[in-house]
């Protein structure tokens, strides 16, 4: 049987770039704490407050240090999570805002897609958004770094991409909608949706690749047609996810900040998986045609579709500025030759034996996708974790009015 090569195993995937933030002066917070929490009789003196603020600054610096150079990814994720959790604790205790009777300090964050652009807000929620964004992005970086030769590469990497998507979705649905004022494009609803779809697409592609490389004997009890049908459905949904990400990236405010490299990448992947879905569906139709004696014309129609999409993928590799890998380029070119050879063989058989008409592309039934990739929110995510998760640097501090009321 003519088999689609496992070229996706070396296919380029993307990690989400991390956001940067300049150092922030927490002197305003320290002054606020002295005004509202200082109480030597309760063990809260100036030194205690100074030490607590210093611990907060250190936690923020650790998280941002890894954003610049995420050398140890496990430590980077933990440091970023620790700081995000601390922000959640602070939200329940200290009021941040623009008025003078609250903690009035600005948090500046750069746009991950345009690092020279910084936007600031007097909002602890904005600080949480930037930090959670980096935590999610680090999951995508980790997913990209999984050893591709490891036996559990696909499920491990796919889980990390799905966790990244889950965290980004928490940002999109719970954190960013309550932000007030201007924000960076990566925190816009459009920007987050594009990233979510991209992360799910990469996870879905890994499920497709795993299905493609698993023998039918293990996957579908030896049923090759059933395996081909499953591969076609997985590829079709992968194509749909890349298409959604591409649409948002090119038809929204993101179009002015998103690198053309990203656009080319999503166009390439959309075409590749559209081609894969059509090719694998042609195998399903061929198997049915052998069993029933009819359907060889439709098989050719799917091969024509596969060839057209594969040609589009080849053209994407030639786009100026494209940074697709040499492996991607050679693999998709090889794939095109295989599809063309199969089409030539099928057309020759149809002309001499079956003599069936070939359906028009508009009449070709679409391959209905099957979704395997899903949003996974890590249980330790500060937006869903219990309020007691993680140690609160300011846990001993109780406002004066509360202490006085208790006396």
Rosetta blueprint (number, residue, H / E / L):
1 X L
2 X L
3 X L
4 X L
5 X L
6 X L
7 X H
8 X H
9 X H
10 X H
11 X L
12 X L
13 X L
14 X L
15 X L
16 X L
17 X L
18 X L
19 X L
20 X L
21 X L
22 X L
23 X L
24 X L
25 X L
26 X L
27 X H
28 X H
29 X H
30 X H
31 X H
32 X H
33 X H
34 X H
35 X H
36 X H
37 X H
38 X L
39 X E
40 X H
41 X H
42 X H
43 X L
44 X E
45 X L
46 X H
47 X H
48 X H
49 X H
50 X H
51 X H
52 X H
53 X H
54 X H
55 X H
56 X H
57 X H
58 X H
59 X H
60 X H
61 X H
62 X H
63 X H
64 X H
65 X H
66 X H
67 X H
68 X H
69 X L
70 X L
71 X L
72 X L
73 X H
74 X H
75 X H
76 X H
77 X H
78 X H
79 X H
80 X H
81 X H
82 X H
83 X H
84 X H
85 X H
86 X H
87 X H
88 X H
89 X H
90 X H
91 X H
92 X L
93 X L
94 X L
95 X L
96 X E
97 X L
98 X L
99 X L
100 X L
101 X L
102 X L
103 X E
104 X L
105 X L
106 X L
107 X E
108 X E
109 X E
110 X E
111 X E
112 X L
113 X L
114 X E
115 X E
116 X E
117 X E
118 X E
119 X E
120 X E
121 X E
122 X L
123 X L
124 X H
125 X H
126 X H
127 X H
128 X H
129 X H
130 X H
131 X H
132 X H
133 X H
134 X H
135 X H
136 X H
137 X H
138 X H
139 X H
140 X H
141 X H
142 X H
143 X H
144 X H
145 X H
146 X L
147 X L
148 X L
149 X L
150 X L
151 X L
152 X L
153 X H
154 X H
155 X H
156 X H
157 X H
158 X H
159 X H
160 X H
161 X H
162 X H
163 X H
164 X H
165 X H
166 X H
167 X H
168 X H
169 X H
170 X H
171 X H
172 X H
173 X H
174 X H
175 X H
176 X H
177 X H
178 X H
179 X L
180 X L
181 X L
182 X L
183 X L
184 X L
185 X H
186 X H
187 X H
188 X L
189 X H
190 X H
191 X H
192 X H
193 X H
194 X H
195 X H
196 X H
197 X H
198 X H
199 X H
200 X H
201 X H
202 X H
203 X H
204 X H
205 X H
206 X H
207 X H
208 X H
209 X H
210 X H
211 X H
212 X H
213 X H
214 X L
215 X L
216 X H
217 X H
218 X H
219 X H
220 X L
221 X L
222 X L
223 X L
224 X H
225 X H
226 X H
227 X H
228 X H
229 X H
230 X H
231 X H
232 X H
233 X H
234 X H
235 X H
236 X H
237 X H
238 X H
239 X H
240 X H
241 X H
242 X H
243 X H
244 X H
245 X H
246 X H
247 X H
248 X H
249 X H
250 X H
251 X L
252 X L
253 X H
254 X H
255 X H
256 X H
257 X L
258 X L
259 X L
260 X H
261 X H
262 X H
263 X H
264 X H
265 X H
266 X H
267 X H
268 X H
269 X H
270 X H
271 X H
272 X H
273 X H
274 X H
275 X H
276 X H
277 X H
278 X H
279 X H
280 X H
281 X H
282 X H
283 X H
284 X H
285 X H
286 X H
287 X H
288 X H
289 X H
290 X H
291 X H
292 X H
293 X L
294 X L
295 X L
296 X H
297 X H
298 X H
299 X H
300 X H
301 X H
302 X H
303 X H
304 X H
305 X H
306 X H
307 X H
308 X H
309 X H
310 X H
311 X H
312 X H
313 X H
314 X H
315 X H
316 X H
317 X H
318 X L
319 X L
320 X L
321 X L
322 X L
323 X L
324 X L
325 X L
326 X H
327 X H
328 X H
329 X H
330 X H
331 X H
332 X H
333 X H
334 X H
335 X H
336 X H
337 X H
338 X H
339 X H
340 X H
341 X H
342 X H
343 X H
344 X H
345 X H
346 X H
347 X H
348 X H
349 X H
350 X H
351 X H
352 X H
353 X H
354 X H
355 X L
356 X L
357 X L
358 X L
359 X L
360 X L
361 X H
362 X H
363 X H
364 X L
365 X L
366 X L
367 X L
368 X L
369 X L
370 X L
371 X L
372 X L
373 X L
374 X L
375 X L
376 X L
377 X L
378 X L
379 X L
380 X L
381 X L
382 X L
383 X L
384 X L
385 X L
386 X L
387 X L
388 X L
389 X L
390 X L
391 X L
392 X L
393 X L
394 X L
395 X L
396 X L
397 X L
398 X L
399 X L
400 X H
401 X H
402 X H
403 X H
404 X H
405 X H
406 X L
407 X L
